[in-house]
């Protein structure tokens, strides 16, 4: 049965693309998730993987053609059932590479890593060369800037070769390993396959991306001087952009004083030190936090809230709440509701800057910062302004668990408009949170601590919490920030205001 290959979803508001390059030709054998062609849109390059294993029967959309979303690109027939003569000849030509009766080798490819994520680090191999594997059994784990991605075996067989060892960096669509259905039969066949990319990369007769050619011509760059990161050394538009940026920054880098190297440790201390490479997640956290400090005009305002009424309400209804809704009633749903209430009055805290424009969001996608063994991640609860206490608590619990297990997808951590960070669970009494760009506000919660307070002229012991709102002073004025924090305080000190929308 023939399988159709169609144009995937290209992104929000993108309706068409240009077929830039076909990596396969009619008659070629293809594996599941092996890259067939590359599409170019106004913004990004999209690789189209094979949905099934088989033989590329025909190509409907040629290179240079403009295609719409879901348009037919090609057809794939099961191996041995393609209609063309060329297809029938290829299996017979490949027979000398493996003894009869053995299955053809299957490539293990890097899966799609997520929007705007182009590379990953191989963190762990669960199998070694020579091990037998079952289809969908986990072979290895990849680590990207945000999430860990497990790579399953596309077919049953024997792991005959690992091409990307632990610690190596691989690109989306790259080859990780080779599986064989027989006893080591794929090893001889894998050698020519590996030699082909080396030969093609050395002979630079690989066609560069059309957008890259145009960009190099406009910038006056010699194509030979631009290293390519695409398939077989193919120069992509991103490579040209990087080369132009490197050329511009070279003089500045030359004139800037070199960073002072780390002073060597005393001999008696060096043996007791341990040097560990930062994970990609930790590198990304460091870069994003520093970029936020360098870009936004971050200012923090503080207040304190008496948690007496919120704690009493939670204590009164938590058992009934859990019995009815199946989730525990925590404090995060109260804070989330209070922030939504305050954002309605001070919408600039829920907005972001785009060049010289201010983009106001008429919805609230709340980021809930969560600490994990790998580092801080911020899963997003979408349209939280339309959700109930039970729905909020349920999503927080579910996303928090998957964050700790490293199972969150990139999409679940993108698109937030405001963030809440709860350092109180770790015992923090006071802190100044850093913005999560491009957001303009983040609320820091802290430890609830009994303190003496003056209430109606008398000193009473009350459960108090310090609140901190960090905001981008370029868009949020001091009055708006203070008003926001006061509204959150009022809603928590008298939760009935949330019901009455006061």
Secondary structure in CASP SS format (residue, H / E / C, confidence):
PFRMAT SS
TARGET T0000
AUTHOR 0000-0000-0000
METHOD secondary structure of the structure
MODEL  1
X C 1.00
X C 1.00
X E 1.00
X E 1.00
X E 1.00
X E 1.00
X C 1.00
X C 1.00
X C 1.00
X C 1.00
X C 1.00
X C 1.00
X C 1.00
X C 1.00
X C 1.00
X E 1.00
X E 1.00
X E 1.00
X E 1.00
X E 1.00
X E 1.00
X E 1.00
X C 1.00
X C 1.00
X C 1.00
X C 1.00
X C 1.00
X C 1.00
X E 1.00
X E 1.00
X C 1.00
X C 1.00
X C 1.00
X C 1.00
X E 1.00
X E 1.00
X E 1.00
X E 1.00
X E 1.00
X E 1.00
X C 1.00
X C 1.00
X C 1.00
X C 1.00
X E 1.00
X E 1.00
X E 1.00
X E 1.00
X E 1.00
X C 1.00
X C 1.00
X C 1.00
X C 1.00
X E 1.00
X E 1.00
X E 1.00
X E 1.00
X E 1.00
X E 1.00
X C 1.00
X C 1.00
X C 1.00
X C 1.00
X C 1.00
X C 1.00
X E 1.00
X E 1.00
X E 1.00
X C 1.00
X C 1.00
X C 1.00
X E 1.00
X E 1.00
X E 1.00
X E 1.00
X E 1.00
X E 1.00
X C 1.00
X C 1.00
X C 1.00
X C 1.00
X C 1.00
X C 1.00
X C 1.00
X H 1.00
X H 1.00
X H 1.00
X H 1.00
X H 1.00
X H 1.00
X H 1.00
X H 1.00
X H 1.00
X H 1.00
X H 1.00
X H 1.00
X H 1.00
X C 1.00
X C 1.00
X C 1.00
X C 1.00
X C 1.00
X C 1.00
X C 1.00
X C 1.00
X E 1.00
X E 1.00
X E 1.00
X E 1.00
X C 1.00
X C 1.00
X C 1.00
X C 1.00
X C 1.00
X C 1.00
X C 1.00
X C 1.00
X C 1.00
X E 1.00
X E 1.00
X E 1.00
X E 1.00
X E 1.00
X E 1.00
X E 1.00
X C 1.00
X C 1.00
X C 1.00
X C 1.00
X C 1.00
X C 1.00
X E 1.00
X E 1.00
X C 1.00
X C 1.00
X C 1.00
X C 1.00
X E 1.00
X E 1.00
X E 1.00
X E 1.00
X E 1.00
X E 1.00
X C 1.00
X C 1.00
X C 1.00
X C 1.00
X E 1.00
X E 1.00
X E 1.00
X E 1.00
X E 1.00
X C 1.00
X C 1.00
X C 1.00
X C 1.00
X E 1.00
X E 1.00
X E 1.00
X E 1.00
X E 1.00
X E 1.00
X C 1.00
X C 1.00
X C 1.00
X C 1.00
X C 1.00
X C 1.00
X E 1.00
X E 1.00
X E 1.00
X C 1.00
X C 1.00
X C 1.00
X E 1.00
X E 1.00
X E 1.00
X E 1.00
X E 1.00
X E 1.00
X C 1.00
X C 1.00
X C 1.00
X C 1.00
X C 1.00
X H 1.00
X H 1.00
X H 1.00
X H 1.00
X H 1.00
X H 1.00
X H 1.00
X H 1.00
X H 1.00
X H 1.00
X H 1.00
X H 1.00
X H 1.00
X H 1.00
X H 1.00
X H 1.00
X H 1.00
X H 1.00
X C 1.00
X C 1.00
X C 1.00
X C 1.00
X C 1.00
X C 1.00
X H 1.00
X H 1.00
X H 1.00
X H 1.00
X H 1.00
X H 1.00
X H 1.00
X H 1.00
X H 1.00
X H 1.00
X C 1.00
X C 1.00
X C 1.00
X H 1.00
X H 1.00
X H 1.00
X C 1.00
X C 1.00
X C 1.00
X C 1.00
X C 1.00
X H 1.00
X H 1.00
X H 1.00
X C 1.00
X C 1.00
X C 1.00
X H 1.00
X H 1.00
X H 1.00
X H 1.00
X H 1.00
X H 1.00
X H 1.00
X H 1.00
X H 1.00
X H 1.00
X H 1.00
X H 1.00
X H 1.00
X H 1.00
X H 1.00
X H 1.00
X H 1.00
X H 1.00
X H 1.00
X C 1.00
X C 1.00
X C 1.00
X C 1.00
X C 1.00
X C 1.00
X C 1.00
X C 1.00
X C 1.00
X C 1.00
X C 1.00
X H 1.00
X H 1.00
X H 1.00
X H 1.00
X C 1.00
X C 1.00
X C 1.00
X C 1.00
X C 1.00
X C 1.00
X C 1.00
X C 1.00
X C 1.00
X H 1.00
X H 1.00
X H 1.00
X H 1.00
X H 1.00
X H 1.00
X H 1.00
X H 1.00
X H 1.00
X H 1.00
X H 1.00
X H 1.00
X H 1.00
X H 1.00
X H 1.00
X H 1.00
X C 1.00
X C 1.00
X E 1.00
X E 1.00
X E 1.00
X E 1.00
X E 1.00
X E 1.00
X E 1.00
X E 1.00
X E 1.00
X C 1.00
X H 1.00
X H 1.00
X H 1.00
X H 1.00
X H 1.00
X H 1.00
X H 1.00
X H 1.00
X H 1.00
X H 1.00
X H 1.00
X H 1.00
X H 1.00
X H 1.00
X H 1.00
X H 1.00
X H 1.00
X H 1.00
X C 1.00
X C 1.00
X C 1.00
X C 1.00
X C 1.00
X C 1.00
X H 1.00
X H 1.00
X H 1.00
X H 1.00
X H 1.00
X H 1.00
X H 1.00
X H 1.00
X H 1.00
X H 1.00
X H 1.00
X H 1.00
X H 1.00
X H 1.00
X C 1.00
X H 1.00
X H 1.00
X H 1.00
X H 1.00
X C 1.00
X E 1.00
X E 1.00
X E 1.00
X C 1.00
X C 1.00
X E 1.00
X E 1.00
X E 1.00
X C 1.00
X C 1.00
X C 1.00
X C 1.00
X C 1.00
X C 1.00
X E 1.00
X E 1.00
X E 1.00
X E 1.00
X E 1.00
X E 1.00
X E 1.00
X C 1.00
X C 1.00
X E 1.00
X E 1.00
X E 1.00
X E 1.00
X E 1.00
X E 1.00
X E 1.00
X C 1.00
X C 1.00
X H 1.00
X H 1.00
X H 1.00
X C 1.00
X C 1.00
X H 1.00
X H 1.00
X H 1.00
X H 1.00
X H 1.00
X H 1.00
X H 1.00
X H 1.00
X H 1.00
X H 1.00
X H 1.00
X H 1.00
X H 1.00
X H 1.00
X H 1.00
X H 1.00
X C 1.00
X C 1.00
X C 1.00
X C 1.00
X C 1.00
X H 1.00
X H 1.00
X H 1.00
X H 1.00
X C 1.00
X C 1.00
X C 1.00
X C 1.00
X E 1.00
X E 1.00
X E 1.00
X E 1.00
X E 1.00
X H 1.00
X H 1.00
X H 1.00
X H 1.00
X C 1.00
X C 1.00
X C 1.00
X C 1.00
X C 1.00
X C 1.00
X C 1.00
X C 1.00
X C 1.00
X C 1.00
X C 1.00
X C 1.00
X C 1.00
X C 1.00
X E 1.00
X E 1.00
X E 1.00
X E 1.00
X E 1.00
X C 1.00
X C 1.00
X C 1.00
X E 1.00
X E 1.00
X E 1.00
X E 1.00
X E 1.00
X E 1.00
X E 1.00
X C 1.00
X C 1.00
X E 1.00
X E 1.00
X E 1.00
X E 1.00
X E 1.00
X E 1.00
X E 1.00
X E 1.00
X E 1.00
X E 1.00
X E 1.00
X E 1.00
X E 1.00
X E 1.00
X E 1.00
X C 1.00
X C 1.00
X C 1.00
X C 1.00
X C 1.00
X H 1.00
X H 1.00
X H 1.00
X H 1.00
X H 1.00
X H 1.00
X H 1.00
X H 1.00
X H 1.00
X H 1.00
X H 1.00
X H 1.00
X H 1.00
X H 1.00
X H 1.00
X H 1.00
X C 1.00
X C 1.00
X H 1.00
X H 1.00
X H 1.00
X H 1.00
X H 1.00
X C 1.00
X C 1.00
END
